[in-house]
Amino acid sequence: MYLVANIDSEICGKTKCTLCTQYCPEANTIQYDKIRNTAFVSVDRCKGCMQCVWVCDTLAKHHAIKMVMIDQLPKEQLRTALDMHYESSNLLKDSKINLPHAELVGK
């Protein structure tokens, strides 16, 4: 067993700072869900470095992230990189980009 980051969604949702997503050294490990207004962790990518805890406690002063043993996480928080990819692809909306100076290519 090993330690992983566990984000308190209630505290995180009130602050909406997203610093942990920016400072995590492992790409795509912590992401922010704009609909739920909280960060979430891909437990299969988390290396347990505690950088997010330091950022949340020291820089942001929110104390929303704790390190817990992976087998102690509630089942609803056991997100993996695959789950995160699914969620992010379903959260993206098609949008038209207004670039009046651009030409259509391949038409």
C-alpha positions as CSV (number, residue, x, y, z in Angstrom):
1,M,0.0,0.0,0.0
2,Y,1.1,3.6,-0.6
3,L,0.0,7.2,0.1
4,V,-2.0,9.2,-2.4
5,A,-3.4,12.7,-2.3
6,N,-7.0,13.0,-1.1
7,I,-8.8,16.3,-1.8
8,D,-11.6,17.5,0.4
9,S,-14.1,18.6,-2.2
10,E,-16.1,20.7,0.2
11,I,-13.1,22.9,1.1
12,C,-11.7,22.9,-2.4
13,G,-15.1,23.8,-3.9
14,K,-15.3,26.9,-1.7
15,T,-11.9,28.2,-2.7
16,K,-11.6,27.3,-6.4
17,C,-7.9,28.2,-6.4
18,T,-6.5,25.4,-8.7
19,L,-2.9,25.8,-7.4
20,C,-2.5,22.1,-6.8
21,T,-3.2,21.4,-10.5
22,Q,-0.5,23.8,-11.5
23,Y,2.2,22.6,-9.0
24,C,1.8,18.9,-9.2
25,P,5.0,17.6,-10.9
26,E,3.2,14.5,-12.4
27,A,1.3,15.6,-15.5
28,N,-2.5,15.1,-15.5
29,T,-2.5,13.8,-12.0
30,I,-4.6,16.5,-10.4
31,Q,-7.3,18.2,-12.6
32,Y,-10.0,20.7,-11.9
33,D,-13.7,19.9,-12.6
34,K,-15.4,23.3,-13.4
35,I,-18.8,21.7,-13.1
36,R,-18.3,20.3,-9.6
37,N,-15.9,23.2,-8.7
38,T,-13.3,20.9,-7.1
39,A,-9.9,19.4,-8.0
40,F,-9.6,15.6,-8.2
41,V,-6.7,13.2,-8.3
42,S,-5.9,10.3,-10.6
43,V,-4.8,7.8,-8.0
44,D,-2.9,5.6,-10.5
45,R,-0.7,8.6,-11.4
46,C,-0.1,10.1,-7.9
47,K,3.4,9.4,-6.7
48,G,2.8,10.5,-3.1
49,C,5.3,13.4,-3.3
50,M,3.1,15.7,-1.2
51,Q,3.8,18.7,-3.3
52,C,0.1,19.4,-3.6
53,V,-0.3,19.2,0.2
54,W,2.5,21.8,0.6
55,V,1.0,24.1,-2.0
56,C,-2.5,23.8,-0.5
57,D,-1.4,24.3,3.1
58,T,1.5,26.8,2.7
59,L,0.7,28.9,-0.4
60,A,-3.0,28.7,-0.6
61,K,-3.7,28.2,3.2
62,H,-6.7,26.1,2.4
63,H,-5.7,22.7,4.0
64,A,-7.9,20.8,1.6
65,I,-5.5,18.0,0.7
66,K,-4.3,15.2,2.9
67,M,-2.2,12.1,2.1
68,V,-4.0,8.8,2.8
69,M,-3.3,5.2,2.2
70,I,-4.9,4.2,-1.1
71,D,-6.9,1.4,0.5
72,Q,-8.5,4.0,2.8
73,L,-9.9,6.2,0.0
74,P,-13.7,6.2,-0.4
75,K,-14.6,4.3,-3.6
76,E,-16.1,7.4,-5.2
77,Q,-12.6,9.1,-5.0
78,L,-10.8,6.2,-6.7
79,R,-10.4,7.9,-10.1
80,T,-7.8,6.6,-12.5
81,A,-6.2,8.3,-15.5
82,L,-8.8,6.5,-17.7
83,D,-11.7,7.9,-15.7
84,M,-10.2,11.4,-15.9
85,H,-9.8,11.1,-19.7
86,Y,-13.4,10.0,-20.0
87,E,-14.7,12.8,-17.7
88,S,-12.6,15.5,-19.5
89,S,-13.7,14.4,-22.9
90,N,-17.3,14.5,-21.8
91,L,-16.9,18.0,-20.3
92,L,-15.5,19.6,-23.4
93,K,-18.1,21.4,-25.5
94,D,-17.8,22.1,-29.2
95,S,-17.3,25.7,-29.8
96,K,-16.8,27.8,-32.9
97,I,-13.6,29.9,-33.0
98,N,-14.0,33.3,-34.5
99,L,-10.8,33.9,-36.6
100,P,-11.9,36.3,-39.3
101,H,-8.4,36.6,-40.7
102,A,-7.9,32.8,-41.1
103,E,-8.6,30.9,-44.3
104,L,-10.3,27.5,-44.5
105,V,-7.8,24.8,-45.4
106,G,-8.6,21.7,-47.4
107,K,-11.9,22.9,-48.9
